[in-house]
Structures are given as structure tokens and as C-alpha cells.
């Protein structure tokens, strides 16, 4: 049973013998780097970079579901990219706009 599953994976049109497997696999590095940047202060987050990561994730997630064969590795990495990009953008927006409205406490 396990041998037939491995053989099916190996011979799949988007399996390890093709670029359709390896490109999304290496793309995980971008998502992992973005997760590592969660520890970065929000001031150091770049709007253009995170917008690019988010848009790439959204666009290619959709694309990965309309191509034949469906490439679940490509889909999952792009969902992760979109999710981490959105999270980073929310952190940056909160820092830039929500923290400016801090009330000033009057001294008595």
C-alpha cells in the first residue's frame, strides 16, 4: 500500500521529478522568512515588500487551482504567503496609524 502511494507521488505530473514540485517547495523559504520577520519591529516592515508577498500569494493561489493538474504544493505555499503578508501589513498599519492617536494625559 505505502509503495503504491509513493510510486503515485513519484510519477504524478507535479511530482518530485518535475519543476512543478521543486519551485513551490523552494518558495516556502519566502514564507518561512516572513514568519521569522514576525519578531521584527513593525517600523522595519516594508509596505511594498509585503504588498508584493500578499498579492503574489493571492494571485498564485487562485492560479494553482485552475491549472491541470492541480498543484496542492503551489496552492499551500501561496496561501501561506498571502497569510503572512496580510499579517505583516496589519502589524505595519496598526503601528503607523493606531499608535499616532495615543491620548495625552494632562498633568495636575
N, CA, C and O atoms as a printed pandas DataFrame, in Angstrom:
     atom_number atom_name residue_name chain_id  residue_number  x_coord  y_coord  z_coord
0              1         N          UNK        A               1    0.830   -1.201    0.000
1              2        CA          UNK        A               1    0.000    0.000    0.000
2              3         C          UNK        A               1    0.867    1.255    0.000
3              4         O          UNK        A               1    0.667    2.146   -0.826
4              5         N          UNK        A               2    1.833    1.332    0.925
5              6        CA          UNK        A               2    2.695    2.510    1.008
6              7         C          UNK        A               2    3.541    2.662   -0.248
7              8         O          UNK        A               2    3.785    3.780   -0.702
8              9         N          UNK        A               3    3.984    1.555   -0.806
9             10        CA          UNK        A               3    4.797    1.598   -2.015
10            11         C          UNK        A               3    4.000    2.177   -3.183
11            12         O          UNK        A               3    4.534    2.966   -3.961
12            13         N          UNK        A               4    2.748    1.800   -3.311
13            14        CA          UNK        A               4    1.928    2.309   -4.412
14            15         C          UNK        A               4    1.652    3.810   -4.238
15            16         O          UNK        A               4    1.585    4.541   -5.226
16            17         N          UNK        A               5    1.492    4.273   -2.994
17            18        CA          UNK        A               5    1.284    5.706   -2.730
18            19         C          UNK        A               5    2.540    6.500   -3.089
19            20         O          UNK        A               5    2.455    7.559   -3.712
20            21         N          UNK        A               6    3.700    5.986   -2.693
21            22        CA          UNK        A               6    4.955    6.657   -3.025
22            23         C          UNK        A               6    5.193    6.662   -4.528
23            24         O          UNK        A               6    5.659    7.654   -5.088
24            25         N          UNK        A               7    4.874    5.557   -5.169
25            26        CA          UNK        A               7    5.046    5.473   -6.612
26            27         C          UNK        A               7    4.096    6.445   -7.320
27            28         O          UNK        A               7    4.469    7.073   -8.311
28            29         N          UNK        A               8    2.888    6.561   -6.815
29            30        CA          UNK        A               8    1.922    7.508   -7.388
30            31         C          UNK        A               8    2.419    8.940   -7.227
31            32         O          UNK        A               8    2.302    9.738   -8.157
32            33         N          UNK        A               9    2.975    9.279   -6.058
33            34        CA          UNK        A               9    3.549   10.605   -5.840
34            35         C          UNK        A               9    4.723   10.840   -6.778
35            36         O          UNK        A               9    4.829   11.900   -7.396
36            37         N          UNK        A              10    5.596    9.860   -6.885
37            38        CA          UNK        A              10    6.790    9.982   -7.717
38            39         C          UNK        A              10    6.435   10.211   -9.190
39            40         O          UNK        A              10    7.102   10.979   -9.884
40            41         N          UNK        A              11    5.390    9.545   -9.653
41            42        CA          UNK        A              11    5.003    9.630  -11.063
42            43         C          UNK        A              11    3.927   10.678  -11.346
43            44         O          UNK        A              11    3.477   10.805  -12.485
44            45         N          UNK        A              12    3.517   11.417  -10.344
45            46        CA          UNK        A              12    2.498   12.460  -10.519
46            47         C          UNK        A              12    3.030   13.559  -11.439
47            48         O          UNK        A              12    4.224   13.857  -11.400
48            49         N          UNK        A              13    2.172   14.171  -12.270
49            50        CA          UNK        A              13    2.621   15.246  -13.164
50            51         C          UNK        A              13    3.226   16.449  -12.431
51            52         O          UNK        A              13    3.981   17.218  -13.025
52            53         N          UNK        A              14    2.901   16.612  -11.155
53            54        CA          UNK        A              14    3.505   17.684  -10.350
54            55         C          UNK        A              14    4.356   17.074   -9.236
55            56         O          UNK        A              14    4.497   17.660   -8.162
56            57         N          UNK        A              15    4.916   15.904   -9.497
57            58        CA          UNK        A              15    5.712   15.186   -8.502
58            59         C          UNK        A              15    7.166   15.626   -8.468
59            60         O          UNK        A              15    7.547   16.551   -9.185
60            61         N          UNK        A              16    7.983   14.979   -7.646
61            62        CA          UNK        A              16    9.374   15.383   -7.418
62            63         C          UNK        A              16   10.288   15.313   -8.638
63            64         O          UNK        A              16   11.409   15.819   -8.592
64            65         N          UNK        A              17    9.838   14.704   -9.712
65            66        CA          UNK        A              17   10.651   14.651  -10.923
66            67         C          UNK        A              17   10.457   15.886  -11.796
67            68         O          UNK        A              17   11.056   15.981  -12.867
68            69         N          UNK        A              18    9.625   16.840  -11.354
69            70        CA          UNK        A              18    9.295   17.997  -12.188
70            71         C          UNK        A              18    9.590   19.311  -11.469
71            72         O          UNK        A              18    9.717   19.353  -10.245
72            73         N          UNK        A              19    9.694   20.368  -12.245
73            74        CA          UNK        A              19    9.870   21.714  -11.687
74            75         C          UNK        A              19    8.602   22.150  -10.946
75            76         O          UNK        A              19    8.651   23.014  -10.070
76            77         N          UNK        A              20    7.476   21.548  -11.303
77            78        CA          UNK        A              20    6.199   21.903  -10.666
78            79         C          UNK        A              20    6.169   21.494   -9.196
79            80         O          UNK        A              20    5.324   21.964   -8.434
80            81         N          UNK        A              21    7.067   20.641   -8.809
81            82        CA          UNK        A              21    7.209   20.266   -7.401
82            83         C          UNK        A              21    8.257   21.141   -6.719
83            84         O          UNK        A              21    8.019   21.649   -5.623
84            85         N          UNK        A              22    9.402   21.321   -7.351
85            86        CA          UNK        A              22   10.531   21.974   -6.700
86            87         C          UNK        A              22   10.383   23.488   -6.572
87            88         O          UNK        A              22   10.828   24.065   -5.580
88            89         N          UNK        A              23    9.773   24.134   -7.545
89            90        CA          UNK        A              23    9.609   25.595   -7.453
90            91         C          UNK        A              23    8.779   25.991   -6.228
91            92         O          UNK        A              23    9.213   26.854   -5.464
92            93         N          UNK        A              24    7.598   25.390   -6.013
93            94        CA          UNK        A              24    6.842   25.744   -4.811
94            95         C          UNK        A              24    7.554   25.319   -3.526
95            96         O          UNK        A              24    7.438   25.983   -2.496
96            97         N          UNK        A              25    8.289   24.212   -3.593
97            98        CA          UNK        A              25    8.997   23.748   -2.403
98            99         C          UNK        A              25   10.031   24.781   -1.963
99           100         O          UNK        A              25   10.143   25.076   -0.773
100          101         N          UNK        A              26   10.779   25.325   -2.901
101          102        CA          UNK        A              26   11.759   26.345   -2.549
102          103         C          UNK        A              26   11.099   27.683   -2.217
103          104         O          UNK        A              26   11.677   28.499   -1.499
104          105         N          UNK        A              27    9.899   27.908   -2.736
105          106        CA          UNK        A              27    9.164   29.139   -2.429
106          107         C          UNK        A              27    8.771   29.200   -0.953
107          108         O          UNK        A              27    8.514   30.281   -0.422
108          109         N          UNK        A              28    8.723   28.042   -0.290
109          110        CA          UNK        A              28    8.436   28.026    1.149
110          111         C          UNK        A              28    9.451   28.866    1.913
111          112         O          UNK        A              28    9.149   29.367    2.997
112          113         N          UNK        A              29   10.647   29.026    1.364
113          114        CA          UNK        A              29   11.663   29.856    2.018
114          115         C          UNK        A              29   11.192   31.285    2.230
115          116         O          UNK        A              29   11.524   31.902    3.242
116          117         N          UNK        A              30   10.425   31.817    1.292
117          118        CA          UNK        A              30    9.900   33.181    1.426
118          119         C          UNK        A              30    8.913   33.250    2.594
119          120         O          UNK        A              30    8.954   34.182    3.397
120          121         N          UNK        A              31    8.034   32.264    2.678
121          122        CA          UNK        A              31    7.056   32.252    3.779
122          123         C          UNK        A              31    7.741   32.062    5.120
123          124         O          UNK        A              31    7.363   32.690    6.109
124          125         N          UNK        A              32    8.746   31.200    5.157
125          126        CA          UNK        A              32    9.481   30.982    6.411
126          127         C          UNK        A              32   10.215   32.255    6.825
127          128         O          UNK        A              32   10.236   32.601    8.006
128          129         N          UNK        A              33   10.817   32.951    5.863
129          130        CA          UNK        A              33   11.492   34.213    6.169
130          131         C          UNK        A              33   10.497   35.253    6.675
131          132         O          UNK        A              33   10.804   36.024    7.585
132          133         N          UNK        A              34    9.313   35.272    6.088
133          134        CA          UNK        A              34    8.288   36.218    6.537
134          135         C          UNK        A              34    7.822   35.889    7.951
135          136         O          UNK        A              34    7.547   36.792    8.742
136          137         N          UNK        A              35    7.734   34.603    8.270
137          138        CA          UNK        A              35    7.372   34.203    9.637
138          139         C          UNK        A              35    8.480   34.609   10.605
139          140         O          UNK        A              35    8.193   35.058   11.714
140          141         N          UNK        A              36    9.733   34.458   10.203
141          142        CA          UNK        A              36   10.851   34.875   11.052
142          143         C          UNK        A              36   10.813   36.392   11.297
143          144         O          UNK        A              36   11.255   36.868   12.342
144          145         N          UNK        A              37   10.284   37.138   10.330
145          146        CA          UNK        A              37   10.181   38.596   10.474
146          147         C          UNK        A              37    9.066   39.024   11.424
147          148         O          UNK        A              37    8.934   40.215   11.704
148          149         N          UNK        A              38    8.265   38.092   11.927
149          150        CA          UNK        A              38    7.240   38.448   12.909
150          151         C          UNK        A              38    7.888   39.052   14.150
151          152         O          UNK        A              38    7.255   39.839   14.854
152          153         N          UNK        A              39    9.135   38.696   14.427
153          154        CA          UNK        A              39    9.836   39.219   15.593
154          155         C          UNK        A              39   10.406   40.610   15.329
155          156         O          UNK        A              39   10.816   41.293   16.268
156          157         N          UNK        A              40   10.438   41.034   14.093
157          158        CA          UNK        A              40   10.958   42.350   13.717
158          159         C          UNK        A              40   10.023   43.450   14.223
159          160         O          UNK        A              40    8.807   43.260   14.254
160          161         N          UNK        A              41   10.576   44.588   14.615
161          162        CA          UNK        A              41    9.683   45.701   14.988
162          163         C          UNK        A              41    8.874   46.153   13.766
163          164         O          UNK        A              41    9.388   46.132   12.647
164          165         N          UNK        A              42    7.629   46.555   13.965
165          166        CA          UNK        A              42    6.788   46.959   12.825
166          167         C          UNK        A              42    7.359   48.124   12.018
167          168         O          UNK        A              42    7.047   48.267   10.836
168          169         N          UNK        A              43    8.179   48.942   12.634
169          170        CA          UNK        A              43    8.763   50.080   11.919
170          171         C          UNK        A              43    9.667   49.622   10.772
171          172         O          UNK        A              43    9.871   50.363    9.810
172          173         N          UNK        A              44   10.198   48.432   10.869
173          174        CA          UNK        A              44   11.128   47.925    9.861
174          175         C          UNK        A              44   10.435   47.133    8.755
175          176         O          UNK        A              44   11.099   46.640    7.844
176          177         N          UNK        A              45    9.119   47.005    8.821
177          178        CA          UNK        A              45    8.368   46.282    7.796
178          179         C          UNK        A              45    8.176   47.203    6.594
179          180         O          UNK        A              45    7.884   48.389    6.746
180          181         N          UNK        A              46    8.344   46.641    5.405
181          182        CA          UNK        A              46    8.230   47.396    4.162
182          183         C          UNK        A              46    6.854   47.179    3.529
183          184         O          UNK        A              46    6.450   46.044    3.276
184          185         N          UNK        A              47    6.139   48.285    3.275
185          186        CA          UNK        A              47    4.846   48.171    2.606
186          187         C          UNK        A              47    4.979   47.529    1.223
187          188         O          UNK        A              47    4.259   46.573    0.934
188          189         N          UNK        A              48    5.876   48.020    0.358
189          190        CA          UNK        A              48    5.966   47.420   -0.982
190          191         C          UNK        A              48    6.287   45.924   -0.950
191          192         O          UNK        A              48    5.723   45.154   -1.728
192          193         N          UNK        A              49    7.172   45.516   -0.071
193          194        CA          UNK        A              49    7.543   44.103    0.012
194          195         C          UNK        A              49    6.355   43.255    0.454
195          196         O          UNK        A              49    6.088   42.208   -0.136
196          197         N          UNK        A              50    5.651   43.692    1.474
197          198        CA          UNK        A              50    4.541   42.897    2.000
198          199         C          UNK        A              50    3.330   42.919    1.068
199          200         O          UNK        A              50    2.583   41.943    1.001
200          201         N          UNK        A              51    3.133   44.019    0.355
201          202        CA          UNK        A              51    2.060   44.054   -0.644
202          203         C          UNK        A              51    2.387   43.070   -1.767
203          204         O          UNK        A              51    1.503   42.362   -2.248
204          205         N          UNK        A              52    3.648   43.024   -2.185
205          206        CA          UNK        A              52    4.065   42.079   -3.226
206          207         C          UNK        A              52    3.884   40.632   -2.768
207          208         O          UNK        A              52    3.389   39.798   -3.527
208          209         N          UNK        A              53    4.283   40.334   -1.530
209          210        CA          UNK        A              53    4.137   38.975   -0.990
210          211         C          UNK        A              53    2.651   38.597   -0.924
211          212         O          UNK        A              53    2.276   37.488   -1.305
212          213         N          UNK        A              54    1.816   39.504   -0.447
213          214        CA          UNK        A              54    0.382   39.238   -0.325
214          215         C          UNK        A              54   -0.262   39.035   -1.688
215          216         O          UNK        A              54   -0.995   38.067   -1.889
216          217         N          UNK        A              55    0.003   39.936   -2.624
217          218        CA          UNK        A              55   -0.597   39.823   -3.963
218          219         C          UNK        A              55   -0.129   38.561   -4.675
219          220         O          UNK        A              55   -0.921   37.880   -5.327
220          221         N          UNK        A              56    1.154   38.251   -4.550
221          222        CA          UNK        A              56    1.668   37.019   -5.148
222          223         C          UNK        A              56    0.935   35.808   -4.589
223          224         O          UNK        A              56    0.537   34.912   -5.332
224          225         N          UNK        A              57    0.764   35.792   -3.282
225          226        CA          UNK        A              57    0.067   34.672   -2.654
226          227         C          UNK        A              57   -1.368   34.534   -3.121
227          228         O          UNK        A              57   -1.824   33.427   -3.409
228          229         N          UNK        A              58   -2.083   35.643   -3.198
229          230        CA          UNK        A              58   -3.489   35.602   -3.605
230          231         C          UNK        A              58   -3.618   35.182   -5.073
231          232         O          UNK        A              58   -4.409   34.298   -5.403
232          233         N          UNK        A              59   -2.846   35.814   -5.940
233          234        CA          UNK        A              59   -2.944   35.537   -7.382
234          235         C          UNK        A              59   -2.575   34.087   -7.692
235          236         O          UNK        A              59   -3.309   33.396   -8.400
236          237         N          UNK        A              60   -1.450   33.629   -7.168
237          238        CA          UNK        A              60   -0.980   32.281   -7.494
238          239         C          UNK        A              60   -1.776   31.205   -6.776
239          240         O          UNK        A              60   -1.802   30.066   -7.240
240          241         N          UNK        A              61   -2.424   31.519   -5.665
241          242        CA          UNK        A              61   -3.323   30.545   -5.030
242          243         C          UNK        A              61   -4.475   30.241   -5.973
243          244         O          UNK        A              61   -4.847   29.085   -6.174
244          245         N          UNK        A              62   -5.023   31.283   -6.537
245          246        CA          UNK        A              62   -6.126   31.105   -7.491
246          247         C          UNK        A              62   -5.642   30.332   -8.717
247          248         O          UNK        A              62   -6.298   29.387   -9.155
248          249         N          UNK        A              63   -4.509   30.726   -9.264
249          250        CA          UNK        A              63   -3.972   30.082  -10.458
250          251         C          UNK        A              63   -3.715   28.596  -10.230
251          252         O          UNK        A              63   -3.977   27.774  -11.109
252          253         N          UNK        A              64   -3.206   28.257   -9.062
253          254        CA          UNK        A              64   -2.865   26.855   -8.794
254          255         C          UNK        A              64   -4.091   25.954   -8.764
255          256         O          UNK        A              64   -3.965   24.733   -8.856
256          257         N          UNK        A              65   -5.271   26.540   -8.636
257          258        CA          UNK        A              65   -6.493   25.739   -8.621
258          259         C          UNK        A              65   -7.144   25.630  -10.002
259          260         O          UNK        A              65   -8.036   24.803  -10.188
260          261         N          UNK        A              66   -6.726   26.435  -10.960
261          262        CA          UNK        A              66   -7.342   26.365  -12.291
262          263         C          UNK        A              66   -6.467   25.620  -13.295
263          264         O          UNK        A              66   -6.936   25.268  -14.377
264          265         N          UNK        A              67   -5.208   25.377  -12.954
265          266        CA          UNK        A              67   -4.333   24.644  -13.869
266          267         C          UNK        A              67   -4.559   23.140  -13.723
267          268         O          UNK        A              67   -5.094   22.667  -12.720
268          269         N          UNK        A              68   -4.143   22.412  -14.737
269          270        CA          UNK        A              68   -4.209   20.946  -14.692
270          271         C          UNK        A              68   -2.793   20.418  -14.814
271          272         O          UNK        A              68   -2.096   20.803  -15.753
272          273         N          UNK        A              69   -2.339   19.575  -13.938
273          274        CA          UNK        A              69   -3.017   19.032  -12.772
274          275         C          UNK        A              69   -2.999   20.043  -11.630
275          276         O          UNK        A              69   -2.140   20.923  -11.581
276          277         N          UNK        A              70   -3.943   19.909  -10.726
277          278        CA          UNK        A              70   -3.949   20.789   -9.548
278          279         C          UNK        A              70   -2.656   20.565   -8.778
279          280         O          UNK        A              70   -2.230   19.431   -8.558
280          281         N          UNK        A              71   -2.049   21.665   -8.378
281          282        CA          UNK        A              71   -0.768   21.587   -7.672
282          283         C          UNK        A              71   -0.996   22.059   -6.240
283          284         O          UNK        A              71   -0.972   23.259   -5.966
284          285         N          UNK        A              72   -1.215   21.124   -5.337
285          286        CA          UNK        A              72   -1.537   21.453   -3.944
286          287         C          UNK        A              72   -0.346   22.048   -3.211
287          288         O          UNK        A              72   -0.529   22.840   -2.287
288          289         N          UNK        A              73    0.864   21.686   -3.600
289          290        CA          UNK        A              73    2.060   22.283   -3.007
290          291         C          UNK        A              73    2.105   23.772   -3.353
291          292         O          UNK        A              73    2.377   24.601   -2.484
292          293         N          UNK        A              74    1.843   24.114   -4.607
293          294        CA          UNK        A              74    1.814   25.512   -5.036
294          295         C          UNK        A              74    0.689   26.264   -4.322
295          296         O          UNK        A              74    0.878   27.401   -3.889
296          297         N          UNK        A              75   -0.466   25.637   -4.200
297          298        CA          UNK        A              75   -1.592   26.268   -3.512
298          299         C          UNK        A              75   -1.254   26.568   -2.052
299          300         O          UNK        A              75   -1.467   27.684   -1.578
300          301         N          UNK        A              76   -0.732   25.581   -1.351
301          302        CA          UNK        A              76   -0.478   25.762    0.083
302          303         C          UNK        A              76    0.609   26.803    0.354
303          304         O          UNK        A              76    0.481   27.589    1.292
304          305         N          UNK        A              77    1.667   26.822   -0.444
305          306        CA          UNK        A              77    2.716   27.820   -0.214
306          307         C          UNK        A              77    2.187   29.222   -0.480
307          308         O          UNK        A              77    2.577   30.165    0.207
308          309         N          UNK        A              78    1.313   29.375   -1.460
309          310        CA          UNK        A              78    0.787   30.700   -1.761
310          311         C          UNK        A              78   -0.259   31.157   -0.755
311          312         O          UNK        A              78   -0.377   32.354   -0.493
312          313         N          UNK        A              79   -1.010   30.238   -0.192
313          314        CA          UNK        A              79   -1.918   30.602    0.911
314          315         C          UNK        A              79   -1.079   31.079    2.104
315          316         O          UNK        A              79   -1.431   32.057    2.763
316          317         N          UNK        A              80    0.021   30.390    2.373
317          318        CA          UNK        A              80    0.911   30.801    3.465
318          319         C          UNK        A              80    1.517   32.173    3.175
319          320         O          UNK        A              80    1.625   33.004    4.076
320          321         N          UNK        A              81    1.911   32.415    1.927
321          322        CA          UNK        A              81    2.465   33.724    1.574
322          323         C          UNK        A              81    1.434   34.825    1.770
323          324         O          UNK        A              81    1.738   35.869    2.347
324          325         N          UNK        A              82    0.219   34.595    1.292
325          326        CA          UNK        A              82   -0.834   35.599    1.446
326          327         C          UNK        A              82   -1.127   35.852    2.923
327          328         O          UNK        A              82   -1.276   36.999    3.345
328          329         N          UNK        A              83   -1.209   34.780    3.703
329          330        CA          UNK        A              83   -1.494   34.918    5.134
330          331         C          UNK        A              83   -0.420   35.671    5.892
331          332         O          UNK        A              83   -0.724   36.556    6.692
332          333         N          UNK        A              84    0.839   35.327    5.646
333          334        CA          UNK        A              84    1.921   36.024    6.353
334          335         C          UNK        A              84    2.040   37.469    5.884
335          336         O          UNK        A              84    2.348   38.360    6.676
336          337         N          UNK        A              85    1.795   37.703    4.590
337          338        CA          UNK        A              85    1.848   39.077    4.078
338          339         C          UNK        A              85    0.755   39.940    4.675
339          340         O          UNK        A              85    1.003   41.083    5.059
340          341         N          UNK        A              86   -0.457   39.402    4.757
341          342        CA          UNK        A              86   -1.577   40.149    5.357
342          343         C          UNK        A              86   -1.282   40.439    6.823
343          344         O          UNK        A              86   -1.522   41.550    7.296
344          345         N          UNK        A              87   -0.767   39.454    7.542
345          346        CA          UNK        A              87   -0.447   39.656    8.954
346          347         C          UNK        A              87    0.584   40.777    9.124
347          348         O          UNK        A              87    0.441   41.634    9.996
348          349         N          UNK        A              88    1.616   40.760    8.287
349          350        CA          UNK        A              88    2.653   41.797    8.385
350          351         C          UNK        A              88    2.086   43.172    8.033
351          352         O          UNK        A              88    2.436   44.166    8.670
352          353         N          UNK        A              89    1.216   43.236    7.024
353          354        CA          UNK        A              89    0.602   44.520    6.663
354          355         C          UNK        A              89   -0.273   45.052    7.798
355          356         O          UNK        A              89   -0.266   46.251    8.081
356          357         N          UNK        A              90   -1.019   44.170    8.441
357          358        CA          UNK        A              90   -1.861   44.593    9.574
358          359         C          UNK        A              90   -0.983   45.129   10.700
359          360         O          UNK        A              90   -1.310   46.150   11.305
360          361         N          UNK        A              91    0.125   44.454   10.989
361          362        CA          UNK        A              91    1.049   44.937   12.028
362          363         C          UNK        A              91    1.572   46.328   11.681
363          364         O          UNK        A              91    1.622   47.209   12.540
364          365         N          UNK        A              92    1.961   46.525   10.425
365          366        CA          UNK        A              92    2.524   47.808    9.983
366          367         C          UNK        A              92    1.460   48.914   10.035
367          368         O          UNK        A              92    1.733   50.017   10.507
368          369         N          UNK        A              93    0.265   48.618    9.555
369          370        CA          UNK        A              93   -0.816   49.615    9.557
370          371         C          UNK        A              93   -1.191   49.994   10.982
371          372         O          UNK        A              93   -1.366   51.175   11.284
372          373         N          UNK        A              94   -1.317   48.997   11.867
373          374        CA          UNK        A              94   -1.623   49.293   13.270
374          375         C          UNK        A              94   -0.548   50.182   13.879
375          376         O          UNK        A              94   -0.859   51.126   14.605
376          377         N          UNK        A              95    0.694   49.889   13.590
377          378        CA          UNK        A              95    1.793   50.671   14.144
378          379         C          UNK        A              95    1.784   52.101   13.599
379          380         O          UNK        A              95    1.979   53.054   14.353
380          381         N          UNK        A              96    1.559   52.250   12.302
381          382        CA          UNK        A              96    1.629   53.571   11.674
382          383         C          UNK        A              96    0.430   54.456   11.976
383          384         O          UNK        A              96    0.575   55.672   12.104
384          385         N          UNK        A              97   -0.752   53.861   12.090
385          386        CA          UNK        A              97   -1.949   54.682   12.222
386          387         C          UNK        A              97   -2.614   54.608   13.594
387          388         O          UNK        A              97   -3.132   55.620   14.067
388          389         N          UNK        A              98   -2.617   53.482   14.230
389          390        CA          UNK        A              98   -3.288   53.359   15.525
390          391         C          UNK        A              98   -2.454   53.956   16.647
391          392         O          UNK        A              98   -3.009   54.495   17.604
392          393         N          UNK        A              99   -1.141   53.870   16.549
393          394        CA          UNK        A              99   -0.300   54.366   17.639
394          395         C          UNK        A              99   -0.173   55.889   17.633
395          396         O          UNK        A              99    0.245   56.469   18.635
396          397         N          UNK        A             100   -0.527   56.554   16.515
397          398        CA          UNK        A             100   -0.448   58.018   16.460
398          399         C          UNK        A             100   -1.541   58.681   17.290
399          400         O          UNK        A             100   -1.378   59.821   17.723
400          401         N          UNK        A             101   -2.639   57.993   17.514
401          402        CA          UNK        A             101   -3.783   58.565   18.203
402          403         C          UNK        A             101   -3.736   58.327   19.712
403          404         O          UNK        A             101   -4.781   58.269   20.359
404          405         N          UNK        A             102   -2.546   58.190   20.273
405          406        CA          UNK        A             102   -2.446   57.973   21.713
406          407         C          UNK        A             102   -2.856   59.246   22.454
407          408         O          UNK        A             102   -2.380   60.332   22.123
408          409         N          UNK        A             103   -3.723   59.124   23.443
409          410        CA          UNK        A             103   -4.169   60.319   24.162
410          411         C          UNK        A             103   -3.053   60.876   25.058
411          412         O          UNK        A             103   -2.255   60.134   25.630
412          413         N          UNK        A             104   -3.032   62.178   25.154
413          414        CA          UNK        A             104   -2.065   62.849   26.017
414          415         C          UNK        A             104   -2.700   63.017   27.379
415          416         O          UNK        A             104   -3.811   63.537   27.490
416          417         N          UNK        A             105   -2.001   62.579   28.419
417          418        CA          UNK        A             105   -2.516   62.679   29.776
418          419         C          UNK        A             105   -2.064   64.017   30.350
419          420         O          UNK        A             105   -0.877   64.344   30.350
420          421         N          UNK        A             106   -3.050   64.793   30.845
421          422        CA          UNK        A             106   -2.738   66.085   31.430
422          423         C          UNK        A             106   -2.175   65.908   32.829
423          424         O          UNK        A             106   -2.646   65.078   33.606
424          425         N          UNK        A             107   -1.152   66.711   33.138
425          426        CA          UNK        A             107   -0.560   66.646   34.484
426          427         C          UNK        A             107   -1.311   67.600   35.395
427          428         O          UNK        A             107   -1.690   68.701   34.995
428          429         N          UNK        A             108   -1.518   67.159   36.614
429          430        CA          UNK        A             108   -2.230   68.013   37.564
430          431         C          UNK        A             108   -1.278   68.662   38.528
431          432         O          UNK        A             108   -1.703   69.418   39.402
